[in-house]
Amino acid sequence: MNTFIPGDRATGLMYEKIHRHPSKVQLELSDYIEFLLQKYQAEKPKKPFFGCMKGMVTWMSDDFNAPLEDFKDCM
């Protein structure tokens, strides 16, 4: 069933479906829900840190540090 159900109604349907099963299955469902929560928490993008791009620039022009003609008047 791929139908989106908003808020409280979705919670109610999940509650009904879970409580139809015996306790052993309910515990297994609880473990699976916990697994899914951890899985999707881990997918949050990590913040960049100092040096994280090290080694990514493999080529740079020989005159990279040379003054630009466009800024000659400012110097």
C-alpha positions, 0 to 999 in steps of 0.5 A, a space after each residue: 500500500 503506497 498511499 500517503 496518509 497524513 498525521 494522526 490517521 497514519 498513526 492510528 492505522 499503524 497502531 491497528 496493524 501492529 496490534 493485530 499481531 502477537 507480542 513476539 511479532 510486535 517486538 520484531 516490528 518495533 526493532 524494525 522501526 528502530 532500524 529504519 529510524 537509525 538508517 534514515 538518521 545516518 543519511 543526514 549530510 555531514 558538515 564540511 570540515 577543514 581539509 576535506 577537499 585535500 587531494 581533490 585539485 589535481 591540476 592548476 595552471 602554472 600562472 595561477 598566482 600571476 596578477 590578472 590583467 583586469 586588476 592591473 589598475 588597482 595595483 
